[in-house]
Amino acid sequence: MDAIFQVVRRPKGDSGEVEVVLKRYRGKGQSTKVKALINHLRPLYMSREEKRPIKVVVFSQFTSFLDKIQDELSIEGFNLLRFDGSMNQKSRADVLETFKQTEDSCIMLLSLKAGGVGLNLVCANRAYLMDPWWSYAVESQAIDRIHRMGQSSEVQIVRFIVEGSVEERMLKIQDRKKFLATTLGLSEEDKRAQRLEDIKTLFEM
């Protein structure tokens, strides 16, 4: 996805009826979520207790929202990298290598689907999920890029959810899917995929 839409209720002509339409969101001003993210990040960067660079991954399913986050964090002076589906393989590899090797604190803005499989981001120990996905498995795969074998630090995951919004209902759907998955168990195909991922990790170490 590369756009965010608002659900708008408005009068339909002079009939007195109300119609519901989707309107492309071109948010002006600072997003509440971005403001909350900045409030989380500032203390990390100001703290002198950290003995190594702070490396953070920020996930969103919307590239348009990543654009907004990138603009706001740049204004605040944070060191940023970007990884999304529009990039070619070389650009992706360069970004990952820079994120791993840099000795400076750094934030990677990562498309949720692009960063869900195959990446090793154990150099980071904090992640922020800016919006929920219908399937918890997609989020879980993204988190597993950080929380996996080879991670030597405590991992902190923060999820931003707007109270009273459709996002809360999406969390309920996630919970139901998680329950079904744990009740019915993984399919043989899923088990094979997980074993393959573990083997890949072993050979990376």
Secondary structure by P-SEA (a helix, b strand, c coil): ccccccbbbbbcccccbbbbbbbbbbcccccaaaaaaaaaaaaaaaccccccbbbbbbbbccaaaaaaaaaaaaaaccccccccccccaaaaaaaaaaaacccccccccccccccccccccccccbbbbccccccaaaaaaaaaaccccccccbbbbbbbbbcccaaaaaaaaaaaaaaaaaaacccaaaaaaaaaaaaaaaaac
